């Protein structure tokens, strides 16, 4: 039976009534998939920016809470399965950019500015149109270049901690064949088990008090290098790789996302979470389908329950932030990076496909990708910004020359 048939049958009463358990179950799956598939990327990004273990745990806690509250507000207000997520491409960007002038406080200041830009986008259509005007191949090439170093991490970790990394990769590969949705979750479970065994065997001490979730506020510092090298690229990838695709996913299921409200909630959530280390929250793209599809509930008007359940689950998962960071810090070298890299391979593949498909702009996209992947820093500004500039300039020159 097609999606339309299912929904028509539900509306006319021909389909067997579905209880509340189905959307609740879909919401739990949505939260688990969204959390486990990329929390390692968030930790890697915050740590690369200069966050301590406590500050990285605080940042993970902050994005869980802000997106959980945001989901509850939007889904209940509009009775739509609107789900939010942290910016996974944004976290990958942070990991590839590394420390900036001004250190962690400057990074926090950049997070605040990113949130302000997201709010402004909701009210100023020209800014949103400007982001949408960035050629898809250039934006995706920049994202692919940012992701490449992270996706190489599992290969590098094989030479450092093979006893733990090899089983993680094998399990991930097997699940890719039979249950791709759970591949990263299974890989994380194997990594956690391997890390726990290694900690016991090597008699390393684990600080139990560090597992208690708590916020570590940081006063934002304003650095022009961080604003240009972190805030602007973080804003661009969050909009281009999350918010815009997120609205398209929702539209494919017949929902029109309230753009201004969504940008206001996610932007304010980013601003409020930034001092605690949260980098950015946005509309969910991939995981949005789990709550918005007919599998969540045959009746489109009841699927908001799945989103609201996901929001509540994120609030519970926030309590695990300290324990996850403590385990990651005690794990063998390269284990966290392996999970993060495996989680991003599908995103890298999609970004490369989108970047290199248009033949007429392939050279500009390739240059954008190479500059972003190089990790070069110029005038204290990271590679992502220069990759975007280089790609746009070359694209313009080649078009003008043609």
Rosetta blueprint (number, residue, H / E / L):
1 X L
2 X L
3 X H
4 X H
5 X H
6 X H
7 X H
8 X H
9 X H
10 X H
11 X H
12 X H
13 X L
14 X L
15 X L
16 X L
17 X L
18 X L
19 X L
20 X H
21 X H
22 X H
23 X H
24 X H
25 X H
26 X H
27 X H
28 X H
29 X H
30 X H
31 X H
32 X H
33 X H
34 X H
35 X H
36 X H
37 X L
38 X L
39 X H
40 X H
41 X H
42 X H
43 X H
44 X H
45 X H
46 X H
47 X H
48 X H
49 X L
50 X L
51 X L
52 X L
53 X H
54 X H
55 X H
56 X H
57 X H
58 X H
59 X H
60 X H
61 X H
62 X H
63 X H
64 X H
65 X H
66 X H
67 X H
68 X H
69 X H
70 X H
71 X H
72 X H
73 X H
74 X H
75 X H
76 X H
77 X H
78 X H
79 X L
80 X L
81 X L
82 X L
83 X L
84 X E
85 X E
86 X E
87 X L
88 X H
89 X H
90 X H
91 X H
92 X H
93 X H
94 X H
95 X H
96 X H
97 X H
98 X L
99 X L
100 X L
101 X L
102 X L
103 X H
104 X H
105 X H
106 X H
107 X H
108 X H
109 X H
110 X H
111 X H
112 X H
113 X H
114 X H
115 X H
116 X H
117 X H
118 X H
119 X H
120 X H
121 X H
122 X H
123 X H
124 X L
125 X H
126 X H
127 X H
128 X H
129 X H
130 X H
131 X H
132 X H
133 X H
134 X L
135 X L
136 X H
137 X H
138 X H
139 X H
140 X H
141 X H
142 X H
143 X H
144 X H
145 X H
146 X H
147 X H
148 X H
149 X H
150 X H
151 X H
152 X L
153 X H
154 X H
155 X H
156 X H
157 X H
158 X L
159 X L
160 X L
161 X L
162 X H
163 X H
164 X H
165 X H
166 X H
167 X H
168 X H
169 X H
170 X H
171 X H
172 X H
173 X H
174 X H
175 X H
176 X H
177 X H
178 X H
179 X L
180 X H
181 X H
182 X H
183 X H
184 X H
185 X H
186 X H
187 X H
188 X H
189 X H
190 X H
191 X H
192 X H
193 X H
194 X H
195 X H
196 X H
197 X H
198 X H
199 X H
200 X H
201 X H
202 X L
203 X L
204 X L
205 X L
206 X L
207 X L
208 X H
209 X H
210 X H
211 X H
212 X L
213 X L
214 X L
215 X L
216 X L
217 X L
218 X L
219 X L
220 X L
221 X L
222 X L
223 X L
224 X H
225 X H
226 X H
227 X H
228 X H
229 X H
230 X H
231 X H
232 X H
233 X H
234 X H
235 X H
236 X H
237 X H
238 X H
239 X H
240 X H
241 X H
242 X H
243 X H
244 X H
245 X H
246 X H
247 X H
248 X H
249 X H
250 X H
251 X H
252 X H
253 X L
254 X L
255 X L
256 X L
257 X L
258 X L
259 X H
260 X H
261 X H
262 X H
263 X H
264 X H
265 X H
266 X H
267 X H
268 X H
269 X H
270 X H
271 X H
272 X H
273 X H
274 X H
275 X L
276 X L
277 X L
278 X L
279 X L
280 X L
281 X E
282 X E
283 X E
284 X L
285 X L
286 X L
287 X L
288 X H
289 X H
290 X H
291 X H
292 X H
293 X L
294 X L
295 X L
296 X L
297 X L
298 X L
299 X L
300 X H
301 X H
302 X H
303 X L
304 X H
305 X H
306 X H
307 X H
308 X H
309 X H
310 X H
311 X H
312 X H
313 X H
314 X H
315 X H
316 X H
317 X H
318 X H
319 X H
320 X H
321 X H
322 X H
323 X H
324 X H
325 X H
326 X H
327 X H
328 X H
329 X H
330 X H
331 X L
332 X L
333 X L
334 X L
335 X H
336 X H
337 X H
338 X H
339 X H
340 X H
341 X H
342 X H
343 X H
344 X H
345 X H
346 X H
347 X H
348 X H
349 X H
350 X H
351 X H
352 X H
353 X H
354 X H
355 X H
356 X H
357 X L
358 X L
359 X H
360 X H
361 X H
362 X H
363 X H
364 X H
365 X H
366 X H
367 X H
368 X H
369 X H
370 X H
371 X H
372 X H
373 X H
374 X H
375 X L
376 X L
377 X L
378 X E
379 X L
380 X L
381 X E
382 X L
383 X H
384 X H
385 X H
386 X H
387 X H
388 X H
389 X H
390 X H
391 X H
392 X H
393 X H
394 X H
395 X H
396 X H
397 X H
398 X H
399 X H
400 X H
401 X H
402 X L
